[in-house]
Amino acid sequence: MNGLPVTVLVVAKAPEPGRAKTRLAATVGDLLAAEIAAAALLDTLDAVVEAPVASRVVALTGDLDAAAGAPQIRHGLEPFTVIEQRGDSFADRLANAHADSAGGYPVLQIGMDTPQVSAELLADCARRLLQAPAVLGPASDGGWWLLGVRVPAMTECLRDVPMSQADTGELTLKALRDNGVGVEQVEQLADFDFADDVAAVRDACGPDSRFARITRAAGL
């Protein structure tokens, strides 16, 4: 085994125009929104590849053949074990992805909306997970960007947590603690759903990141 004994799980959606980042697309159009989502996913995959962890998994949904940046994404996925998301609700898919990807390791799960994430930050969160039952990274919009659990069954409580709300982070923390799971909170990050979110995320990215380049070129 190389690296920290942790699985980093990326829960991702193929960036298909018309299906990806629909709230952003209302401002910038379907194609550009999908291209921005693809850039964010690729930056995220790069960070995970560089993180010193034992296992890397992507739980994917959507039609990758129809996605913006499909060839680059396929190449970026090569170092990962890729599994399909399963479940009717997003909360179900999250809990199932934890169970499907664990492989005996604690699981540190992120999405594709925080392209500013770095290998160093992921490594720090992984180390903290090895010392705590769970870690939770709040997002500035009231959700969360990272959830790590020592045992996949800890995420079963997510099935009753409303997702994509302003209090999702608070409700997730409460659900875990109500189920006897000790949670350590880690660094808060901004994610992006709307055009007004882009600048704060870009400012936290490296200047040569794909996300920074495409959003600067788009004038966002």
C-alpha positions as CSV (number, residue, x, y, z in Angstrom):
1,M,0.0,0.0,0.0
2,N,1.2,3.4,-0.9
3,G,0.1,6.6,0.8
4,L,-2.4,7.2,3.6
5,P,-4.8,4.3,4.2
6,V,-7.8,6.3,2.9
7,T,-10.0,6.2,-0.2
8,V,-10.7,9.5,-1.8
9,L,-14.1,9.3,-3.5
10,V,-15.2,11.9,-6.1
11,V,-18.9,12.0,-6.7
12,A,-19.3,13.4,-10.2
13,K,-21.8,14.0,-13.0
14,A,-20.8,13.9,-16.6
15,P,-20.8,17.5,-17.8
16,E,-23.5,17.2,-20.5
17,P,-24.7,20.5,-22.0
18,G,-28.2,21.1,-20.9
19,R,-27.8,18.8,-17.9
20,A,-24.7,20.2,-16.1
21,K,-24.7,23.3,-13.9
22,T,-28.2,24.4,-15.0
23,R,-28.3,27.3,-12.7
24,L,-25.0,28.6,-14.1
25,A,-26.3,27.8,-17.6
26,A,-29.2,30.2,-17.1
27,T,-26.6,33.0,-17.3
28,V,-23.8,31.7,-19.5
29,G,-25.6,29.1,-21.7
30,D,-25.6,25.3,-21.7
31,L,-22.4,24.7,-23.6
32,L,-20.2,27.1,-21.6
33,A,-21.7,25.9,-18.3
34,A,-20.8,22.3,-19.3
35,E,-17.3,23.3,-20.3
36,I,-16.8,25.1,-16.9
37,A,-18.0,22.0,-15.1
38,A,-15.6,19.8,-17.1
39,A,-12.7,22.1,-16.2
40,A,-13.7,21.9,-12.5
41,L,-13.9,18.1,-12.7
42,L,-10.5,17.8,-14.4
43,D,-8.9,20.1,-11.8
44,T,-10.4,18.1,-9.0
45,L,-9.2,14.8,-10.5
46,D,-5.7,16.2,-10.8
47,A,-5.7,17.2,-7.1
48,V,-6.8,13.7,-6.1
49,V,-4.2,12.0,-8.2
50,E,-1.5,14.0,-6.5
51,A,-2.8,13.3,-3.0
52,P,-0.9,10.7,-1.1
53,V,-3.7,8.2,-0.5
54,A,-4.1,4.5,-1.0
55,S,-7.2,4.4,-3.2
56,R,-9.0,6.8,-5.6
57,V,-12.6,6.2,-6.8
58,V,-15.0,8.2,-9.0
59,A,-18.7,7.5,-8.6
60,L,-20.1,8.8,-11.9
61,T,-23.5,9.4,-13.3
62,G,-24.6,10.7,-16.7
63,D,-23.5,10.1,-20.3
64,L,-19.8,10.7,-20.6
65,D,-20.0,10.3,-24.4
66,A,-22.2,13.4,-24.5
67,A,-20.1,15.4,-22.1
68,A,-18.0,18.5,-22.7
69,G,-14.4,17.6,-22.6
70,A,-15.1,13.9,-22.9
71,P,-11.7,12.8,-24.2
72,Q,-9.8,14.7,-21.5
73,I,-12.1,13.4,-18.8
74,R,-11.6,9.8,-20.0
75,H,-7.9,10.4,-19.8
76,G,-8.2,12.0,-16.3
77,L,-10.2,9.0,-15.1
78,E,-7.5,6.5,-15.9
79,P,-5.9,6.5,-12.5
80,F,-9.3,5.9,-10.8
81,T,-11.6,3.1,-10.2
82,V,-14.8,4.3,-11.8
83,I,-18.2,3.0,-10.4
84,E,-21.7,4.0,-11.4
85,Q,-23.9,5.9,-8.9
86,R,-26.9,4.1,-7.8
87,G,-30.0,5.2,-6.0
88,D,-33.1,7.4,-6.6
89,S,-32.2,10.5,-4.6
90,F,-28.9,12.3,-4.4
91,A,-28.7,11.4,-0.7
92,D,-29.1,7.7,-1.6
93,R,-26.4,7.9,-4.2
94,L,-24.0,9.5,-1.8
95,A,-24.6,6.8,0.9
96,N,-24.4,4.0,-1.7
97,A,-21.2,5.4,-3.2
98,H,-19.5,5.3,0.2
99,A,-20.5,1.7,0.6
100,D,-19.4,0.8,-2.9
101,S,-16.0,2.5,-2.8
102,A,-14.7,1.8,0.7
103,G,-12.6,-1.3,0.0
104,G,-11.7,-1.6,3.7
105,Y,-10.5,2.0,4.0
106,P,-12.1,5.1,5.5
107,V,-13.7,7.2,2.7
108,L,-13.1,10.9,2.1
109,Q,-15.7,12.1,-0.3
110,I,-15.8,15.3,-2.4
111,G,-17.7,16.6,-5.3
112,M,-16.6,18.5,-8.5
113,D,-17.7,22.0,-7.4
114,T,-14.5,22.9,-5.6
115,P,-11.8,22.9,-8.2
116,Q,-9.6,24.9,-5.8
117,V,-9.1,21.8,-3.7
118,S,-5.4,20.8,-3.5
119,A,-3.6,17.6,-2.9
120,E,-2.2,19.1,0.3
121,L,-5.7,19.9,1.7
122,L,-6.9,16.4,0.8
123,A,-3.9,14.9,2.6
124,D,-4.6,17.0,5.7
125,C,-8.2,16.0,5.7
126,A,-7.3,12.3,5.2
127,R,-4.9,12.5,8.2
128,R,-7.6,14.1,10.3
129,L,-10.0,11.4,9.3
130,L,-7.6,8.7,10.5
131,Q,-7.8,10.4,14.0
132,A,-11.6,11.0,14.1
133,P,-14.7,9.0,13.3
134,A,-15.8,11.6,10.7
135,V,-14.8,14.9,9.1
136,L,-17.0,17.4,7.5
137,G,-16.0,20.4,5.3
138,P,-18.6,23.1,5.3
139,A,-19.3,25.1,2.1
140,S,-19.9,28.8,2.1
141,D,-23.5,28.4,0.7
142,G,-24.6,26.3,3.7
143,G,-23.9,22.9,2.2
144,W,-20.8,20.9,2.5
145,W,-17.9,20.1,0.1
146,L,-16.3,17.2,1.9
147,L,-17.4,14.3,4.1
148,G,-15.1,11.6,5.5
149,V,-16.2,8.6,7.5
150,R,-14.2,5.8,9.0
151,V,-17.0,3.3,8.3
152,P,-19.4,3.5,5.3
153,A,-22.5,2.7,7.5
154,M,-22.1,6.1,9.1
155,T,-23.5,7.7,6.0
156,E,-26.8,5.8,6.2
157,C,-28.2,8.8,8.1
158,L,-27.6,10.9,4.9
159,R,-30.6,9.3,3.3
160,D,-32.9,11.5,5.4
161,V,-31.0,14.7,5.0
162,P,-32.4,17.2,2.4
163,M,-29.6,18.0,-0.1
164,S,-28.8,21.2,-2.0
165,Q,-30.4,23.5,0.7
166,A,-29.0,26.4,2.6
167,D,-29.0,24.3,5.8
168,T,-27.8,21.0,4.3
169,G,-24.4,21.3,6.1
170,E,-26.0,22.0,9.5
171,L,-28.5,19.1,9.0
172,T,-25.8,16.7,7.9
173,L,-23.7,17.5,11.0
174,K,-26.8,17.1,13.2
175,A,-27.7,13.8,11.6
176,L,-24.2,12.3,12.1
177,R,-24.0,13.5,15.7
178,D,-27.5,12.3,16.5
179,N,-26.4,8.9,15.3
180,G,-23.5,8.9,17.7
181,V,-20.8,9.8,15.1
182,G,-18.1,12.2,16.4
183,V,-17.4,14.8,13.7
184,E,-14.4,17.1,13.2
185,Q,-15.1,20.1,11.0
186,V,-12.4,21.1,8.5
187,E,-11.7,24.1,6.3
188,Q,-14.7,25.8,4.7
189,L,-14.6,26.2,0.9
190,A,-16.7,28.0,-1.6
191,D,-18.4,26.1,-4.4
192,F,-20.1,27.3,-7.5
193,D,-23.6,27.0,-8.8
194,F,-24.3,30.5,-10.1
195,A,-22.3,32.9,-12.1
196,D,-21.9,35.1,-9.0
197,D,-20.1,32.2,-7.3
198,V,-17.4,31.9,-9.9
199,A,-15.0,34.7,-8.9
200,A,-14.5,33.5,-5.3
201,V,-13.8,30.0,-6.4
202,R,-11.4,31.2,-9.2
203,D,-9.5,33.4,-6.7
204,A,-8.8,30.3,-4.6
205,C,-7.6,28.3,-7.6
206,G,-4.1,28.4,-9.1
207,P,-3.9,30.9,-11.9
208,D,-3.1,28.2,-14.4
209,S,-6.0,25.9,-13.4
210,R,-8.4,24.9,-16.1
211,F,-11.3,26.5,-14.1
212,A,-9.4,29.8,-13.8
213,R,-8.5,29.9,-17.5
214,I,-12.0,29.2,-18.8
215,T,-13.8,31.5,-16.5
216,R,-11.4,34.3,-17.0
217,A,-11.8,33.9,-20.8
218,A,-15.5,34.0,-20.4
219,G,-15.4,37.2,-18.5
220,L,-17.0,35.8,-15.4
